[in-house]
Amino acid sequence: MPPKAAAPSKEVSPLRTVQAAVQSHQFDPVYYLHGDDDYLKDGAIRDLLNAAIDPGTRDFNCEIRRAADLDAETLGSLLNTPPMLAERRAVVLRDVTALKKAPRTQLDRYLARPASDTLLLLVSPAGTKVDAALVGASTSLAFNPLTPERVRRWIAHHAGTALNVDIAEDAADLLQQAVGNDLHLLAAELDKCASYVLGLRGAHEQHSGEDTTGGDARAMIDADAVSAVVGVRRGETVADLLDAVARQDTATAITLVGHVLGQPKVTAVQIVILLSTQAFALAFGRARRDAGVPTNRLPQEFFAFLKETGGYPGRPWGEAASAWTKVTDRWTRESCEHALTLLLEADMALKETTVSNAEQILMSLILALCATRTSRRSAA
């Protein structure tokens, strides 16, 4: 009788693993933190250290070092020193895969029998290849970038837990469209928005002489606050520009170019990348329609496409899939191919030109993209 196949392992969220350790105050001796989201990694390190190490003795019982700076003797001393006047000590080794041969041998020897009163955090920066040996010898925590949908939930969670304010759904949507999925930037802008609404509340109470906010009611970040702080208004986001191009609305798209390029952290190259993701998606959708897939199934098809390719469409996947479904039948296979050619040419031009010409190149590109369907009809 053939052996029974093992059930596939279910990936555990690193954030849940950290939260469970913090809440139970039960820590594994070694954690290996890797993946491409350094913001989440730094947050996990902070939470683990705060929960595991007595703040009164932290100066004696917490060591944070860069692996490349350590020799075998120093590393051995760090790993084998007992805690001082505390239950546990912690050692954080950043860029752990940069260890030289001798200290790496020392680390491997320690990992075979780690101390129960030491919390060892091994950290690899974004872009580093995962070390299989460290994965096997530790509790492995893979901090991969959040999907756009999870970023939206993170915005609300961070506002409520870290800043003690609420954020309206449309405000979170507007903030994500303006800033993107970079958690460092989102956290910074959320902090500014929280300060803004708390300042408005304080000014109102000072002027009125009484608390009119309901006592313990938390301040609310609304879309107007995001507009005031980040400098983006509803209807003038990158997603609005993408939608205008997708439906080949030349007048709206051209009007939006200047507004979008004037927003913080937005460049012409980034817009071309997002337009390219959209063009590939529309080409995929057109192919699926030509293969007989009904329109009402396209959202699922687009979602699977994004999951497989890992492309960032400039907004949550579900919203992008819904927007693309509405316009797929406007595009032909030929117009999609022509759009991709135009985008490649624009990308090359932007990388060879000065910033002063970037808006002109983008404007010409969008005019050409919006005219694609018209030109194809004329040629027919």
C-alpha positions, -999 to 999 in steps of 0.1 A, spaced: 0 0 0 16 34 -10 23 58 18 -3 84 24 7 118 10 14 145 37 -10 173 39 5 206 26 18 228 53 -2 260 60 20 291 61 17 309 94 16 347 94 48 360 110 28 388 126 5 363 143 35 343 155 51 374 170 17 385 186 12 350 201 47 351 216 42 385 230 8 378 245 18 344 261 53 357 271 66 324 257 95 329 233 114 305 211 152 307 216 159 317 180 139 336 154 151 342 118 135 373 103 137 376 66 118 388 35 114 421 17 94 442 41 119 458 65 92 479 81 73 449 94 106 432 104 116 463 125 82 463 141 84 426 150 119 431 165 106 460 186 76 441 199 97 410 208 123 430 226 98 451 245 79 420 257 109 398 264 134 422 281 129 440 314 132 477 305 150 483 338 179 460 328 177 465 291 211 483 289 227 452 303 207 425 286 201 437 250 228 436 223 221 448 188 250 442 164 258 440 127 270 406 117 298 418 94 315 436 123 318 405 145 346 380 148 342 345 162 354 354 197 331 384 200 301 365 187 307 337 211 309 361 240 276 377 229 258 344 226 271 327 258 268 356 283 241 349 308 214 375 316 222 400 344 196 404 371 169 394 347 151 363 334 163 367 298 187 386 276 184 393 239 209 394 210 199 409 176 222 401 147 214 423 117 224 412 82 232 378 96 241 362 62 271 386 61 289 367 89 324 356 80 333 320 80 347 317 115 318 335 133 293 317 111 308 284 124 304 298 159 268 306 152 260 272 138 275 256 169 253 277 191 222 270 170 226 233 177 220 240 214 207 275 219 205 289 255 170 289 270 176 323 287 187 341 255 164 354 228 184 355 196 170 374 166 187 368 133 178 394 107 183 395 70 176 428 50 153 430 21 167 416 -11 188 390 7 185 353 -3 169 332 24 194 310 43 180 275 43 203 264 72 190 292 94 154 285 85 159 249 97 176 259 129 152 286 141 116 298 141 115 313 106 95 345 101 91 355 64 80 392 62 69 395 26 53 428 14 16 430 22 -9 427 -6 -27 460 -14 -58 447 3 -38 439 35 -22 474 33 -56 489 34 -64 470 66 -30 479 80 -37 516 76 -68 513 98 -50 491 123 -20 514 126 -41 545 129 -61 529 157 -33 512 177 -2 533 171 -19 568 168 -51 563 187 -73 578 159 -98 564 135 -96 568 98 -126 568 74 -127 542 47 -126 567 19 -97 585 36 -77 553 38 -84 546 2 -73 581 -8 -41 579 13 -32 545 -2 -38 558 -38 -16 588 -30 13 571 -12 12 535 -24 21 504 -4 53 516 13 46 511 50 74 536 60 58 563 39 22 554 50 32 555 86 48 589 82 18 604 64 -6 588 89 13 605 117 10 638 100 -27 633 94 -33 623 130 -14 654 142 -36 675 118 -69 663 131 -59 663 167 -47 699 162 -81 709 146 -99 693 176 -77 711 201 -82 744 183 -120 739 182 -122 730 219 -101 760 228 -122 783 208 -155 769 221 -143 766 257 -158 731 260 -153 695 249 -177 690 220 -162 658 207 -180 634 230 -155 629 258 -136 598 250 -145 598 213 -114 594 191 -105 619 164 -113 609 129 -90 612 99 -113 620 69 -107 625 33 -104 662 37 -76 658 62 -57 635 38 -62 661 11 -49 688 33 -18 669 46 -8 648 16 -18 672 -11 -41 649 -31 -78 653 -38 -104 628 -46 -106 623 -84 -70 633 -89 -51 602 -78 -29 579 -98 -58 554 -99 -80 580 -115 -54 586 -142 -51 548 -148 -89 545 -152 -91 575 -176 -64 559 -198 -81 525 -196 -114 539 -208 -94 560 -233 -108 593 -219 -83 617 -234 -96 649 -219 -97 636 -184 -64 618 -186 -45 648 -199 -60 670 -172 -49 646 -145 -12 643 -156 -1 676 -139 -21 669 -107 -7 634 -103 30 643 -111 27 671 -85 20 647 -57 47 637 -33 68 606 -42 51 602 -77 73 601 -108 67 596 -145 86 563 -144 63 550 -116 33 560 -136 46 542 -167 52 511 -146 16 512 -134 3 518 -169 24 488 -180 9 466 -154 -25 477 -165 -17 471 -202 -5 436 -195 -37 429 -175 -59 442 -203 -40 421 -228 -46 391 -205 -83 400 -201 -87 404 -239 -71 369 -244 -95 354 -219 -125 370 -235 -113 357 -269 -110 323 -253 -147 324 -244 -145 335 -208 -177 356 -199 -173 391 -186 -187 382 -152 -158 359 -147 -131 384 -155 -127 398 -119 -116 363 -107 -94 359 -137 -77 393 -131 -73 385 -94 -55 352 -103 -34 371 -128 -22 396 -102 -16 369 -76 5 349 -100 25 378 -114 28 398 -82 22 430 -101 12 462 -83 -18 479 -100 -17 511 -79 -46 501 -57 -61 469 -40 -63 440 -64 -101 437 -61 -106 474 -71 -82 470 -101 -99 438 -113 -133 455 -111 -120 486 -131 -104 465 -158 -134 443 -162 -155 474 -172 -131 483 -200 -117 451 -214 -141 449 -243 -129 484 -254 -95 469 -262 -84 445 -290 -54 423 -290 -37 447 -315 -44 478 -294 -30 461 -263 2 451 -282 5 487 -295 0 500 -260 29 479 -247 51 491 -275 44 527 -266 50 520 -229 84 504 -236 94 534 -258 83 558 -231 102 539 -204 134 540 -224 129 577 -232 124 586 -195 156 568 -185 175 588 -211 161 622 -205 161 650 -179 134 655 -153 122 686 -171 111 666 -201 94 638 -181 60 655 -180 61 661 -218 70 624 -225 42 612 -202 17 635 -218 27 623 -253 24 587 -241 -11 591 -226 -23 609 -258 -10 580 -278 -26 554 -255 -59 571 -255 -59 573 -293 -50 536 -297 -86 524 -302 -94 554 -326 -64 548 -347 -71 511 -350 -106 518 -361 -94 543 -387 -69 517 -400 -97 492 -404 
